[in-house]
Amino acid sequence: MYAEVNVIAYRGASRRTFTYLIGESVGVRIGGLVEIRFGNKASIGIVHKITNLPPPKKIKLQNIKSVLDISPLPKHLLVLGEWIIDYYVATPASVWQLMIPRNPTTKPSKQFANPSHEIKDLVRLTPAQSKAYSKILNSTKPVLLQGAMGSGKTEIYFHLIDAMLRVGKSAILLMPEIFLTNQMIERAQRHFADKLVVTHSGLTPAERRAAWVRCSNSSQSSPLVILGARSALFMPVNNLGTIIVDECHEQSYKQDSSPRYQSEMVAAKLAKITEAKLVLGSATPSINTRFLADAGKLECIKLEERAISSAHPHIKIIQKNQPAEIFSTELTSAINSALKQQKLTMLYLNRRGTAPIFTCNDCGHNFECPHCRVNLHLHADSMRLICHICNYSQAPPGKCPACDNTNLRGIGIGTKAVVQKASELFENARIVRIDRDSFKPREFNKILSEIAGGKVDIIVGTQMIGRGIDLANLHLVGIIDADYDLINIDYNSLERAFQLLSQTAGRAGRRKDRGEVIIQTKNPDNKFFELITNNDYESFYQSELALRKKYSYPPYSYLLKLECGFISSELGRQKALELIEKLTGVQPISILGPVPAHPALRGRRHIWNLIIKSRDRKILANIASQLDAHWTINLDPFGIS
């Protein structure tokens, strides 16, 4: 007997299997993990097929060394893996590694007991929620649940999951970020207790392996709820009944390393393979997703009102007069009022550090990262200049290396500067900062407990704080500098800004009292802010769709983003020009570039970008499949910059 095996150590670009003799190995099954020799090294393989037909060419075959004591991968994961390889032109090794636990040959030294929790009844749905829930259950299509902030999408998710569990089917609930997952865990444990399995990158390898093994042992008599970030899609759960992608518009659902898949598309394919129900949830769905709903590919179910009695927050647009101004008179007054009423304030600014630029006032020299050629950010608390891409840091110099003068300063505002100024203005306020510099996933529950317990008065943070956090006492949201989010650096910049500002504003007043939002900007007459103030997604969607059609961007075209990098910048540019010459006139495509990537320098390599557009995605996949190893392939990129 022979086994055709997907070999993890195979580094080729095309999908293929390798034939091994089963020999004396016992328990070889399709989807099973086996130990093999590949070349001169040991490797792990996934059995693709078992046959009694020898390979057509007479070659010396090796025996399977052993069968791992792990349940075989479900058939749907094998089918899904092959689809990802072809659809995203991904290397097989990168895809198959998604499907198996880390270090699968080692036995876990630690056993994790299932936590014991008292099960609480699900919250009763409002009439609007009940109507949406019934539509989801009866829909024959994948569903886009477009629900306003605070409309109670999570409660609908839980009722849908509960319905699946009652008929012996498991569920996957995806969250875009680890810290959102932590908050959702607490809510899910109240209802699903020991049926809940959590998986994300914040867990230890032993914890993730234990979760993987538990999923692989699931059955109709023991259905599970898998909650996690995008990797939860590849857990080997059986009898899958529903896949829910919460906050489906989020950028973090796009994998930024190989295989560069989009979770929304992979979830749709997985749902189709397993005949599971797919639900995509968002208050501000991406233009592409909403377009699919309008085209009839998804059923769009709307929840336009909040589940609780409060109305959408009252939003004020305040003109920011000075670039260095942090708190306008109106925002200062509103914070003081919230403090007197013992209500929580959230201050949002999408920039970390103290100042995003450190420069010489005399000659204008900017301090850049030597590896990435981007501005170093000043972090005054540690007195370091830090690169927010590669994390390079250095102490601020005493004098300018260009002109030898000492007139150096930071320009712009970051979250640390906001905290410092808030501490001066509101002396007795208890302030917490949540951004990439301060955030540790395992401490987030403690921070949330302190906030819920009234031990925090003001939260300062970046876009992390605007993503799905539900804080009962949050009354005031202040957006320090909305103009930063409106900088047009990509075709979807306005879409991202609308999502970020709408989602952040929607955190305010999610209980009985109506919340208040103050947005500071240098351009208060910008039509964009009128859409935000009126919570008018529909008008924004229509105007953005018209622009996409005019300039032929998704959803009216598909994109292939290509990167190449060499120590010589000119060599990279020449490589890109050679590809353009090869492709010009051959296919119905349009090409943008080449342009330096952002950042243009990574380590010692100068990176160049090419963007190829086409109305036919298969043409782009075919181009990608014929490229040499110098090119990094990104089909359906989140953006083009």
ChimeraX attribute file (.defattr): number of C-alpha atoms within 10 A of each C-alpha:
attribute: neighborCount
match mode: 1-to-1
recipient: residues
	/A:1	12
	/A:2	19
	/A:3	26
	/A:4	21
	/A:5	25
	/A:6	24
	/A:7	26
	/A:8	18
	/A:9	19
	/A:10	20
	/A:11	11
	/A:12	11
	/A:13	17
	/A:14	15
	/A:15	15
	/A:16	13
	/A:17	18
	/A:18	16
	/A:19	23
	/A:20	23
	/A:21	19
	/A:22	21
	/A:23	13
	/A:24	12
	/A:25	13
	/A:26	10
	/A:27	13
	/A:28	19
	/A:29	18
	/A:30	19
	/A:31	21
	/A:32	20
	/A:33	27
	/A:34	26
	/A:35	19
	/A:36	20
	/A:37	17
	/A:38	16
	/A:39	9
	/A:40	6
	/A:41	8
	/A:42	12
	/A:43	17
	/A:44	24
	/A:45	28
	/A:46	25
	/A:47	25
	/A:48	21
	/A:49	15
	/A:50	18
	/A:51	12
	/A:52	9
	/A:53	9
	/A:54	15
	/A:55	14
	/A:56	6
	/A:57	6
	/A:58	7
	/A:59	9
	/A:60	7
	/A:61	13
	/A:62	14
	/A:63	17
	/A:64	23
	/A:65	18
	/A:66	17
	/A:67	20
	/A:68	18
	/A:69	13
	/A:70	16
	/A:71	16
	/A:72	19
	/A:73	23
	/A:74	17
	/A:75	15
	/A:76	20
	/A:77	22
	/A:78	18
	/A:79	14
	/A:80	18
	/A:81	22
	/A:82	16
	/A:83	17
	/A:84	22
	/A:85	21
	/A:86	16
	/A:87	15
	/A:88	20
	/A:89	26
	/A:90	27
	/A:91	19
	/A:92	27
	/A:93	21
	/A:94	19
	/A:95	21
	/A:96	23
	/A:97	16
	/A:98	17
	/A:99	21
	/A:100	21
	/A:101	17
	/A:102	14
	/A:103	12
	/A:104	16
	/A:105	16
	/A:106	8
	/A:107	11
	/A:108	14
	/A:109	6
	/A:110	9
	/A:111	9
	/A:112	10
	/A:113	8
	/A:114	11
	/A:115	10
	/A:116	9
	/A:117	12
	/A:118	11
	/A:119	13
	/A:120	12
	/A:121	9
	/A:122	15
	/A:123	11
	/A:124	11
	/A:125	16
	/A:126	15
	/A:127	10
	/A:128	16
	/A:129	22
	/A:130	14
	/A:131	13
	/A:132	20
	/A:133	21
	/A:134	12
	/A:135	15
	/A:136	23
	/A:137	12
	/A:138	9
	/A:139	13
	/A:140	11
	/A:141	15
	/A:142	22
	/A:143	22
	/A:144	25
	/A:145	26
	/A:146	21
	/A:147	22
	/A:148	23
	/A:149	27
	/A:150	25
	/A:151	22
	/A:152	19
	/A:153	23
	/A:154	15
	/A:155	19
	/A:156	23
	/A:157	20
	/A:158	18
	/A:159	18
	/A:160	21
	/A:161	23
	/A:162	19
	/A:163	17
	/A:164	22
	/A:165	23
	/A:166	12
	/A:167	12
	/A:168	18
	/A:169	25
	/A:170	29
	/A:171	27
	/A:172	25
	/A:173	24
	/A:174	27
	/A:175	26
	/A:176	23
	/A:177	21
	/A:178	20
	/A:179	24
	/A:180	20
	/A:181	22
	/A:182	22
	/A:183	16
	/A:184	19
	/A:185	18
	/A:186	12
	/A:187	15
	/A:188	19
	/A:189	19
	/A:190	16
	/A:191	20
	/A:192	23
	/A:193	20
	/A:194	17
	/A:195	17
	/A:196	20
	/A:197	23
	/A:198	19
	/A:199	24
	/A:200	20
	/A:201	14
	/A:202	14
	/A:203	15
	/A:204	11
	/A:205	14
	/A:206	18
	/A:207	17
	/A:208	19
	/A:209	20
	/A:210	20
	/A:211	22
	/A:212	24
	/A:213	17
	/A:214	16
	/A:215	22
	/A:216	18
	/A:217	15
	/A:218	18
	/A:219	16
	/A:220	15
	/A:221	12
	/A:222	15
	/A:223	25
	/A:224	28
	/A:225	26
	/A:226	23
	/A:227	25
	/A:228	25
	/A:229	24
	/A:230	26
	/A:231	17
	/A:232	22
	/A:233	22
	/A:234	22
	/A:235	23
	/A:236	24
	/A:237	28
	/A:238	24
	/A:239	21
	/A:240	27
	/A:241	23
	/A:242	26
	/A:243	25
	/A:244	24
	/A:245	26
	/A:246	21
	/A:247	23
	/A:248	25
	/A:249	24
	/A:250	21
	/A:251	16
	/A:252	16
	/A:253	23
	/A:254	20
	/A:255	17
	/A:256	14
	/A:257	11
	/A:258	17
	/A:259	23
	/A:260	21
	/A:261	25
	/A:262	21
	/A:263	22
	/A:264	22
	/A:265	13
	/A:266	19
	/A:267	25
	/A:268	18
	/A:269	19
	/A:270	25
	/A:271	21
	/A:272	14
	/A:273	14
	/A:274	16
	/A:275	13
	/A:276	22
	/A:277	24
	/A:278	25
	/A:279	28
	/A:280	24
	/A:281	23
	/A:282	24
	/A:283	25
	/A:284	28
	/A:285	23
	/A:286	19
	/A:287	20
	/A:288	14
	/A:289	20
	/A:290	20
	/A:291	19
	/A:292	15
	/A:293	17
	/A:294	12
	/A:295	10
	/A:296	12
	/A:297	15
	/A:298	22
	/A:299	21
	/A:300	21
	/A:301	18
	/A:302	18
	/A:303	20
	/A:304	14
	/A:305	18
	/A:306	20
	/A:307	22
	/A:308	15
	/A:309	12
	/A:310	16
	/A:311	17
	/A:312	23
	/A:313	23
	/A:314	16
	/A:315	21
	/A:316	18
	/A:317	20
	/A:318	18
	/A:319	15
	/A:320	22
	/A:321	12
	/A:322	9
	/A:323	12
	/A:324	10
	/A:325	13
	/A:326	21
	/A:327	20
	/A:328	17
	/A:329	10
	/A:330	13
	/A:331	23
	/A:332	15
	/A:333	12
	/A:334	19
	/A:335	26
	/A:336	15
	/A:337	13
	/A:338	18
	/A:339	18
	/A:340	9
	/A:341	10
	/A:342	14
	/A:343	18
	/A:344	25
	/A:345	26
	/A:346	26
	/A:347	26
	/A:348	27
	/A:349	22
	/A:350	20
	/A:351	22
	/A:352	24
	/A:353	25
	/A:354	25
	/A:355	22
	/A:356	22
	/A:357	20
	/A:358	23
	/A:359	21
	/A:360	21
	/A:361	16
	/A:362	14
	/A:363	14
	/A:364	13
	/A:365	15
	/A:366	17
	/A:367	21
	/A:368	18
	/A:369	23
	/A:370	16
	/A:371	19
	/A:372	23
	/A:373	16
	/A:374	19
	/A:375	20
	/A:376	29
	/A:377	27
	/A:378	32
	/A:379	24
	/A:380	16
	/A:381	11
	/A:382	9
	/A:383	13
	/A:384	18
	/A:385	29
	/A:386	22
	/A:387	22
	/A:388	20
	/A:389	15
	/A:390	13
	/A:391	11
	/A:392	15
	/A:393	18
	/A:394	13
	/A:395	12
	/A:396	19
	/A:397	12
	/A:398	11
	/A:399	13
	/A:400	21
	/A:401	12
	/A:402	12
	/A:403	12
	/A:404	12
	/A:405	14
	/A:406	14
	/A:407	13
	/A:408	20
	/A:409	13
	/A:410	20
	/A:411	17
	/A:412	18
	/A:413	24
	/A:414	24
	/A:415	26
	/A:416	23
	/A:417	19
	/A:418	23
	/A:419	20
	/A:420	14
	/A:421	14
	/A:422	21
	/A:423	15
	/A:424	11
	/A:425	14
	/A:426	16
	/A:427	10
	/A:428	10
	/A:429	16
	/A:430	15
	/A:431	19
	/A:432	18
	/A:433	21
	/A:434	20
	/A:435	20
	/A:436	14
	/A:437	13
	/A:438	11
	/A:439	15
	/A:440	14
	/A:441	17
	/A:442	13
	/A:443	11
	/A:444	17
	/A:445	15
	/A:446	11
	/A:447	17
	/A:448	17
	/A:449	12
	/A:450	13
	/A:451	20
	/A:452	15
	/A:453	10
	/A:454	13
	/A:455	16
	/A:456	20
	/A:457	22
	/A:458	27
	/A:459	20
	/A:460	21
	/A:461	27
	/A:462	20
	/A:463	17
	/A:464	19
	/A:465	24
	/A:466	22
	/A:467	20
	/A:468	24
	/A:469	17
	/A:470	21
	/A:471	16
	/A:472	16
	/A:473	22
	/A:474	25
	/A:475	25
	/A:476	29
	/A:477	30
	/A:478	27
	/A:479	25
	/A:480	25
	/A:481	22
	/A:482	24
	/A:483	16
	/A:484	13
	/A:485	18
	/A:486	15
	/A:487	11
	/A:488	11
	/A:489	12
	/A:490	13
	/A:491	18
	/A:492	18
	/A:493	15
	/A:494	18
	/A:495	19
	/A:496	19
	/A:497	19
	/A:498	23
	/A:499	23
	/A:500	21
	/A:501	19
	/A:502	22
	/A:503	24
	/A:504	26
	/A:505	30
	/A:506	26
	/A:507	28
	/A:508	30
	/A:509	28
	/A:510	26
	/A:511	20
	/A:512	12
	/A:513	16
	/A:514	16
	/A:515	23
	/A:516	23
	/A:517	27
	/A:518	21
	/A:519	25
	/A:520	25
	/A:521	21
	/A:522	16
	/A:523	16
	/A:524	18
	/A:525	11
	/A:526	10
	/A:527	10
	/A:528	16
	/A:529	20
	/A:530	15
	/A:531	16
	/A:532	20
	/A:533	18
	/A:534	12
	/A:535	21
	/A:536	15
	/A:537	17
	/A:538	11
	/A:539	11
	/A:540	18
	/A:541	18
	/A:542	13
	/A:543	10
	/A:544	17
	/A:545	18
	/A:546	11
	/A:547	12
	/A:548	18
	/A:549	13
	/A:550	10
	/A:551	11
	/A:552	16
	/A:553	18
	/A:554	20
	/A:555	17
	/A:556	16
	/A:557	18
	/A:558	21
	/A:559	27
	/A:560	22
	/A:561	23
	/A:562	22
	/A:563	20
	/A:564	22
	/A:565	26
	/A:566	18
	/A:567	14
	/A:568	12
	/A:569	17
	/A:570	13
	/A:571	15
	/A:572	23
	/A:573	22
	/A:574	13
	/A:575	17
	/A:576	23
	/A:577	15
	/A:578	11
	/A:579	12
	/A:580	18
	/A:581	10
	/A:582	10
	/A:583	16
	/A:584	12
	/A:585	10
	/A:586	8
	/A:587	11
	/A:588	12
	/A:589	18
	/A:590	16
	/A:591	15
	/A:592	13
	/A:593	14
	/A:594	19
	/A:595	16
	/A:596	20
	/A:597	18
	/A:598	16
	/A:599	17
	/A:600	19
	/A:601	22
	/A:602	20
	/A:603	12
	/A:604	14
	/A:605	17
	/A:606	23
	/A:607	23
	/A:608	28
	/A:609	24
	/A:610	23
	/A:611	19
	/A:612	21
	/A:613	22
	/A:614	21
	/A:615	18
	/A:616	13
	/A:617	17
	/A:618	12
	/A:619	17
	/A:620	22
	/A:621	19
	/A:622	12
	/A:623	16
	/A:624	21
	/A:625	16
	/A:626	10
	/A:627	14
	/A:628	9
	/A:629	9
	/A:630	13
	/A:631	17
	/A:632	17
	/A:633	25
	/A:634	26
	/A:635	22
	/A:636	20
	/A:637	20
	/A:638	20
	/A:639	13
	/A:640	21
	/A:641	16
